[in-house]
Amino acid sequence: MNELTTEIIAALAQKQDLDEVFRHHLEIAINQLLQTELAEFLGYERYSYAGINTGNNRNGSYERSFDTKYDQLNLTIP
């Protein structure tokens, strides 16, 4: 079983709301997706020497909050 499945089972066993479990994993998935998209766009991974002196740099990130069905998601936008 993976982490999501384990957390769903635990929440169901304790009769907790599943929205928080989904919100947490959705937030993680979107943040990872944004980082992967940036690496593909730039052509190199974070901290890779391939990006040195290319002029195609990572210029930091900023935080944004989005209201969703599962409550507020805090995303790090590259």
Secondary structure, DSSP 8 states (H G I E B T S, - for coil): --HHHHHHHHHHHTT--SHHHHHHHHHHHHHHHHHHHHHHHHTS-TT-GGGTTSS------EEEEEEETTEEEEEEE-
